Amino acid sequence: MFKPFWLAVQFLSRFPSIQYDSVSAQEMGRAINWFPVVGAFIGLLLVLVAQLHLWLPSQIVAGLVLAFWVWSTGGLHLDGLADTADGWLSSSGNQQKALEVMKDSLIGTGGGTALVLMLILKWATLTIIIDYQVWMFLFLAPVIGRIASINLMPVTQYVSLNGIAQDMFLHLNRYVVWAWMLFLSIGMLWLTPFLFLGLMIVWFWGRWIMIKITGGMTGDTAGAMIEVMELAWLIGVVVILINPSLN
């Protein structure tokens, strides 16, 4: 019963998990159901690391939280962001070339720039979130990123042949994916309608960009979506903290 859960932990993080001798495509598809749960576990640990603010300046704690965040995922989603940025800037509108560039293990100028900007912006927003001690918003960031990513799958063509996420894409349970999206939408509309609207705009923009680059989605663009949505959420939270009238 919990094999898909441990597969999700194994796929998305560096946390210890049960190792299996054989894994079916169907089990990989069911692992998607657990992606937001893994995100929640990461979010909980981020909040725990952030409690170092009791002894250290917020800028240092933000750096430690970010370092743990990157370590916990093994940089998997950052790698997807870098590959997507390289494909975007190097393909000149040629979707096949973009896919070939994204398969290259080397990081180009676009990918390096995207990584630096992402990490700087995350660190900057984390310092403010730690200053305000709004732990629920920090906890939700990895959850929102993973729900946004898996919700690409029912509505976006998978175009990376023999990609790492292909089995997951082919055997996902669309009803569970939509249930996660419904759960998130209801919760965010109750918590902060302003942020919900902003995130929807970012999600549709991100999906449009990835389709323009590759003709659909890949494991790399799914990882990029996680990073972009996490950052969009953090920036939105900071905007609300500074301008509470918007909430």
N, C-alpha and C positions, 0 to 999 in steps of 0.2 A: 504493500500500500504506500509506503513512504519512500520507495525507490526513486520515483520522479522528484521528490523533494531533495534527496541527497544528490541527484544528478544536477539539479538546479544550483545547489550550493557549490558543487564541483565545477560547474560551467562558469558561474558568475563571480566566484570569489577564490581567495587563497585559504579559506578556513578549512580545518580538517574535516574530511567527509569519508563515508564508506566507499571503498573501491570495489567495483563490480567487474567480474570476468567478462560478462557479455551484456550488451545494452541494445535493445531493439529500437527501431525508428519510432515506433508507437510510444515507447517510454520516453524518448527524447521529446516527442511532441507534448506529452503530458507534463514534462518538466516545466514547460512555459507557465502552467497554472500556478507554479510556486515562485515565479520571479519576483512579484511584489512582496512576498513574505521574506525572501532573502534581502530585498531592499529595506524592509522594516528592521531586520536584524542589524544590517549595516547602520541604519539611522540611529538605532538604540545605542550602538557602540560609539558612534560619533558624539552623541550627547554625553556619554560617560567620559570620553576623552576631553570634551569641552569643559568638564568640571575642574580641570586644572586652572581655570580662571581664578579660583580661590587663592592661588599662590603665585600665578604668573601673569604678566601683562597680556591683554587680549590679542595683541599682534603676534606674540609668540605662540599663544594657544591656538590661534587660527592657523598658523603654520603647522603645528603638530596635528591638528584635526585634519587638515588637508593632506598631510603626509600619510596619516593612517588611512584616510579615504582612498588615496591612490594605491596604497599597499593592499588594502582589503580586496580590491578588484584585480590586482595584478596589472593595473594599467590597461585592462582589456578594452574599455570603452574609450579611453584616451587614444589608444591605437586606432580604433575605428574612426574617431574624429580626425586624426592626422591623415589617415588614408583617404578619407572623404575629401578633405581639403586639398590634398595633392591631386586627386582625380578631378576635382572641380577646376583647379587652376591650370592643370597640365593638358587637359583633353581638348580644349578649344571647341567644345560643343560636340565632340565625337564620343558617343556613349561607349562604344566598344573599346576605344583607347582609354577612356576613364576606368573601365573595369580592369584593363590590363595594368594601368598605373597603380590602382588600388591593391592589386595582388602583389605588387613589388614590396619586398620586406624593408626596403630602404625608405627613409623619411626625407621628403624634399623640402623646399623652402615654404610651400604652402602649409604642409603638415607641421613643420617646426614652429611657424608663426602662430598657427591655430593653438598648438599646445601651450605656448608661452602666454598668449592672451587668455586662454581658458583658466590656467592656473593662477594668473595674477588677479583676474576678476573674481574667481572663487575665493581667493584669500582675502581680497578687499571686502567682499560681502560678509564673509565669515567673521571678520573683526567686529563689524557692526552688530551682527546677530548675537555674538558672544557678549558684547557690551550691554545689549538690551536683555540678554538671558531669555530669549524666546525659544525655548528648547523644542516645543512642539513643531515649530516651523523647520528647525534643523532636522528633526527626526523624519519629517515627511519628504524631504528632498529626494533621497534615494528611492522611496516608494513611488513618487510621482514620475520620476525618470523612467522607471521600469514599466509602469503601467502605460505611459505614453509610447514606449518603444514597442511593446507587444501589441498595442492597438493599431500599429501599422500593418500587421500581418494579415488580418482579414480583408483589408481594403487596398492592398498594394501588391503588385506582382513581384515575385522573387526572381531576380535576374542573374544572380551569381551561380553559375553552374558548378556543382560539386562544392559549394561553399560550406563553411562549418555549421551554419544554421539551417541547412537545407532540410534535414530530417525533421527538425522542430517545426519548420514552416509547413511542411506537407502534412503533418499529423497533429497540428494544434487543435484544441477544442475551442471553436469560435464562441460558443455560448459562455464558457468561463472567461474568455478574454473580454467579451462585452459586459459580463457581470462586474469585472474589475473596473471597467470604465464607468459603468453606472454608479458603482459604489463611490468612486473618486468624485464624479460629477456632483452627486448629491451632497457629499461631505464638503466639497469646496464651495458650492453655492450657499451652503449654510454658514461656512466659516468666513469666506471672503469672495463675494461675487466679482469684485474688481480683478482679483488675481486669476480667477477662473477664465474670465474673458480674455485676459492677456495671454494666458497659457494656450488657449485654443487658437489664438492668432499665430503664436509661435509654432505650434504643432502643425498647422496647415501650411505655414511658410516653409518649415523644415521638410515636410513631405513633398511640397512642390519642388524644392531645390533638389532633393535626392532623385526625383523622377526626371528632372531636367538633366541631371548629371549622368544617370545610369539607365534610365528608362523604367525604373522600379525601385526595389530596395534590395540591400544585401546585408550580411552580418555587420559589415563596417558601418553602413548608414544607420543601422539599428543602434549600434553603439554610440554613434555621433548624436543620434536623437536623445539618448539618455543624458549625455553630457550637456547638450544644449538646453534640454528641459530642466535639468537640475539647476543650471546657471540662471535660466529665465525665472525659475521659482525664487531663487535666492535674491536676485535683483528686485523682483516684485515685492518680496517681503521687506527689503530695505526701503523701497519707495513708500510702502504703507507705514513702516515705523517712523519715517521722517515726516510723512504727511498723513496722519491718522484720519483725516476727514475723508480720504478716498475710500476707506473701508466701509 
